[in-house]
Amino acid sequence: MASVASPDVFKEFCPLYYLLNAIPTKVQKGFRSIVVYLTALDTNGDYIAVGSSIGMLYLYCRHLNQMKKYNFEGKCESITFVKLLSCFDDLVAVGTASGRVAVFQLVSSLPGRNKQLRRFDVAGIHKSSITALAWSPNGMKLFSGDDKGKIVYSALDLDQGVCNSSLVLEEPSSIVQLDYNQKVLLVSTLQRTLLFYTEEKSVKQVGTQPRK
């Protein structure tokens, strides 16, 4: 006798106070007290990543119940996008309001995994706010988009500690979403959605009418 599937039940979840309480609501900068706003969020089975208005990334490990903090050197600027990836190593990509993009290769306690925190920078191509990030499943490719329509491809060699970046596409309006799979990058902008074939470097628009 076939079992009857139970109906979907709506559940209400309470705020994650254990997470929110680990993030300060204000920080002191000289004589000034600055309010901390939460500006970006991504989650997976291992981590919860929260970006802030002070340029600090708060990374909560679900297995260890620990909060760690990562930041950019120099100017404190708002984090606008974060993207996690769990592959052989745990990676998190971070984009900021001025167009800075960094990748953190996280430390793992598992045998054969990364034992030292490393950071890779996507240098100097984006000049405006990062609005989208997308990983390849193996962590060797990162695509970043900004609010001026630029899309940058970064090739990461984690073994050699090298990140090489180049501009691959430029749209006339802001990038709002990126997704990558099997050598095809799905791009959504304020005006249209398209498929960018990374090997052929060709573009195919999805639909015919521009967005209003």
Disulfide bonds with the S-S distance in Angstrom:
none
